[in-house]
Amino acid sequence: MRFLILDTDYPEFLNWLYAEHPGLGKKPYREQMQVRLESLFGHAGFYAINLSKLGHEAHDIYPNNEPMQKAWAKEHGLKLHSDWRWQFRLRREIVPWLSRVRESHWSYDILAAQIRHYRPDVVLNLVMDGLSSRFLQEMKRYFRLLVGQHAATQLSDTEDWAVYDLVVSSMPSTVHWFRSRHVPAALNRLGFEPRVLSCLMDGERNIPASFIGSFHSVHSTRIEWLEHICSKTQVQVWSSHVDQLPTSSYIRCSYVGPAWGREMYQVLRNSLLTLNHHGNVPSFANNLRLFEATGIGALLITDWKENLPAIFEPGREVIPYRSPEECAELVRYYLEHEDERQAIARAGQARTLRDHTYYQRMQSLVEIVSRFL
């Protein structure tokens, strides 16, 4: 099968990436893509690499990366109509017709050309809330199956999700949400890419306790939790979103700076233990940090969720907490008990490398997709 994988990047990350590599935006498309993937941010080609190992062809596309996408367009002789994009509307007889709507978007023109160029069997959209369903409906003539992937955040009830032939999610509640709307859906968890381990520098674990994460509107409970932790323990905080916090915030006092991709993994590699909190999401253990932290080999202290035992053995592979007070106590305890901390960290890493890799996740994805093709 031939896969085309659609993803997007945070604007803050893109600003950082191109600031770290002056002149990158003028380089050829392949060179920009290589630097993007080597940053190890997000999925960083992990899907495509493992689909290739399984004998499939796979290509990554980042539609909101303007320098990279426009480099592709230039190299393929594409003339952009940057003030237009395609959109569906309905006539009175309920027959779709194609119209144009004034909008400052170059991305749809390029993405449409890329879909026509690669002619994939499967388009896998990792940003269902970021790409127009109407646009994807128009492009379905150029591929066989449209698969969406979404985790936990609430999606619009007005969007036409029926355009998707299949949705995969790491959240059981999201799978149920789509099935209740008569959209085929299947569970496929998140994972870890073991090759990350060879990209990091060895050395002493010189960060006692770390937290890496965001503080968006869906993270209000995370902010309350972390304020308590920072007031009681010496935890170091990496984030790109602290501007909205009050000047009196304990989090600000523990703040180190942002950590994108490879730097994030290095922080985890250098941490004796690291903390995880899911924020304002349903009661399921389901974020990348579960697998990134354990895969790197740090002791993970994470918030208790009802499905956690299905992923890790609590108390032996990860340490769960049920309140900010308990979390702070666990941080102090495991910083003082090195043998126990190291044993649990080793067990957590072994579990992730055995059961939670992207290779296994792509095996599952191929099996699911094959049934629908």
N, C-alpha and C positions, 0 to 999 in steps of 0.2 A: 504493500500500500504506500501511497504517497501522502504525507501529512503536511499541511501548512498550519503553523502554530502562531496565533495572533496574541500579542501581549502588549502592555503599555508600561511605561516607567513613570515614577513620581517626578514632577518637574524639579523638585529639590535635588533629586539624584542626578538628573540630566545636567543641571547647572554645575553640580560638583564634578561630574565626569568630564565635561568639556573644559572646565577650569583646570583640572588636574592634567589634561593633555592639550596644551595650547596648539592650535592649528589643526586639531583632529577633525573639526567640522569641514575642512577643505580636502580631506583625504578621500580615497576611493571607498566605495560602499563596503567592500570586503574588509578593508582595514579598520573602518569604524566598527563594523560588526564584531570583529575579532577582539578589539579593545573592550567593547561592551560586554562580551561574554567572559573575557578574562577578569573583569571586575568582580565576578561571582555574585553579583547582586540579583536577588529574586531567583527565578528559575535558571537563568544564565545558561541556556542551552541544554539543561539537564534532560528535558523531555526528548529533544532531537537526538542527543548523543545516545541515549538508551534505546530509542526507537531504531536508530541505525544499527546498534548492536544486535537487535532482534531481526535485522534483515529488511527494514523498511527505509524509505527515503523520507527525510523530514527537514523542513526549513523554518526558521524563526523569522517573524516579522514584528517590528515595533512601530505601529502606525503613527504614534505621537512623537517619535524622534525625528524632528524636522531636518537637521543636517544629514542624517543617515538616509532618510527616505528620499530627500531631494537629490542626493548623490546617486541613488538607484535610478531615479527618474531621468536624470541627465545621461547616465550611462546607457539607458535603454531608449533614448530619443523621445521621451515622453514630454509633450507640451502640456503644461499645467494650466487649468482654468481655476485659479486659486480662489475666486469669489463664488464658486458654485459647488453644489454637491447634489447627488441624486436623492430623491425622496419619493415615497409612494403616497398617492392620495386615492380616493374612491369617487367614481362617478355615481350617478343616481342608480344605475343598474348594478352597482357593487362589483364592477370590473376594475381591477387595478390598472392605473395608467401612470406613465412615468412623467414627472414634471420636475422642474428645476426651481430651487429656492435660493434666494440671495443669502449667502453666508460666507464668512471668511474662513474657509477650510480647504486646504490643499490635500489633506490626508486621504480623503475618499477617492480622489482621482488616482493617486498613486497606488492605494491598496487595491482598487479595482483592476489596475493594470497588472499588479503582481499576481492576483488570483488568476487572471487570464493567462499570464506567462507560465506559472507553475502547473496549472491544470491539476490540482490535487484531487485525490479520491476523498480525502477528509479535510475539512477546515475545522480546527479546534480553536475555539475562541475562549481565551482565559479571562477576558474582560467583558462579560455579558452586559454590564451596566455602562460600558464605555463606547460601544459601537452600535450604530443604528440597526435595529432589526429590519427596518425597511430596506436599507442598503443591502444587508445580507440576503434578504429575500430576492432582490433583483439579481444578485450574483449567483444564485443557486444553480443556474443553468451551466456553470463552469466547474462544478464539482458534484460528487455523488452524495456526500453526507455532511450535514452541519451539526457539529457537536459543541455544546457550551460547557463551560466549567464555572462553578460558583460555589463559594463556601458559606458564609454565615450572614453577611449584611443584608438588610431588607431590600428587595427589588420592587420596582414599580408594578402596581396592579393594572396599569393602563397599557404597558408595553405588550406587543404581540409575541409572546414567548413560544407560540405554536410554530413559529418559523424554524425552531430547532427540531431536528430529527431525534436528538438524544441530548440529555444533560447529565454530566457526571459531577459528583460533589463528595467532599470529605465529611459533610454534615448530614447525618440521618434525617434531621428535620427539614433540610433543604430538598433532599430527595423526595420526602413526603409532600412538600409544598408543590413541587412540579408535578408529581403524579396526580395530586388532587386537581390540577388544572389540565389533566389529560396530556401532559408532555412526558414521554418516556424518560426515566431517570434511573441512575444506578450509583451505588456507593463506590468510591475509589479514593483512598486516603492520600494524605500528603506524605512526603518522604525526605530522604537525605541522600546526597551524592558523595560517595566515599572518596572520589578523586580530589575533593576539597582538601583532604588531609595532607596530600603531597604538596599543596600550594602554600602551606603555612610554615612559619619559622618555628623551630624548636626552641626550647628554653624553659626557664623556671616559670611556674605559675605564680606571678607576682601581683595578681589582683585578687584580694580575698573574696569579695562578693560583687557581682555585677548585675545590672539590669540594662537591657537594650530593648527599646520599643518606642511606639508612637503615643501621642496624646491627642487623638482626634475626638470628635463628639461622641463616638461610640465607646470611648475609653474613660468616661467620667468615674466609674467605680475603680478603674485602674489608678487614676490620679489619687483618689482618696486612700486607697491601699498603700500606694508608694509613698505618699506623704507620711503615713505612720511609720513605714519601714525606715525611711531616711531619718526620721526623728529618733529612732531607737537603735539603729545599727550603722556601721560604716560601709554602706553600699555605694558603689560608683555607678552613675547613670549616664548612658549614651542615648541620645535622641536628637532628632532634628526639629522637635516641636516643643520648645519650652517658653517661647515668647509670650504665650497667652497666660502663663502661670504668674501669680502675684509675686512681687519682689520679696515677700516674706516667706515664700515657699521653701520647705526643707529640700524639695527636689532640686531647686536651683543651687542650693549649697553643696549638693552631691554631684552636680552636673559636670561632665567632662567635655562632651561635644558630640557631634554626629559620628556614626560609624556605618559606612556603606559597604556591603558585599564582603570583599576580602578582609577589610579592616574589622568588620563585625565578627567574622569567623576568628580572626586573630585575638580579639578581645575574649571570646569564649574560650579559645585555646589557652589563654593566659589566666583564666579565672579558676580559682579553687571551686567555687560554686556560682551558679547563676540563677536568677529568679524569673519566673514566668507568671503572667496574669492575663486572662483572656479578655478582660474588659466586659462591656455590656452585650454579651452574646448568649445564646441558649446554653443550657447546662451540659455541653459536650466538650471534651478535651479535643481541640481541633485548631492548632496553629502551627506554623513552621518551626517556631522556637522549640517545641517538644523534641523534634527530630534533629534540628541543628545543634542544640546544646548537648544532647546525649551522644549524637554522632561524633562530635568533636572530643568528647571525653570529660566534660565538666559535670559536676554533680548538679542535677536539675531539681530545684525546689519549685513546685508548680501548684496552682490552685486545684483543689479537688473537683472532679467532674464525674458524673455517674458512669461514664463509659471508659474512664481512665484504666481500670483493670483489664480491659480488652486490648490495650495498647502496650502498657508497661505494668510490671508487678509493683504496686505501691509498697514502699518501705525497703524493697530490695533493688529495684532498678531506678526508681525516682522517688522523691520525697514529696508527698502532698500536704497541703495545709488547708484549713477551713476558715481561717480568720486572719486579719493582719497581725493580731497579737501572737497567734501560734506561729505564723511565718517568721516574725522577728526572733522568737525563741529558737526556732529551728536553725536559723542562720547562725546564731551564737553557738548553738550546740555543735553543729557540724564543722564550724571553724576551729573548735577546740578538740574535736575527735577525728584526727587525721586518718586513722586506719579505717574507721567506719565510712568516712567520706570517700576515700579512694576506692573501697570495695564496691560501694553503690555506684559510683561513677563508672567503674570498669564494667559492672553488670549492665548498666544502662547503655553504654556504648556497644557492648556485645549484642544486646537485643536489637538495637537499631541497625547495626551492620548485618545482622542475620535476617531481620523481618521487615525493615522499613526503608529499603533503598528505592531510588527512582527506577532502577532496573526492574524491580518487582512490581512497582506501580505501573510501569509501561507494559509489562506483561499482562497485567489485569486490564489495562485500557484496551490493548489490542484484542483481547478475548471479548470484551464487551462490545467494541466497535464492530468486530467481525460478525457478530450475531445480527446487527442492524444492516450491515452491507449485504 
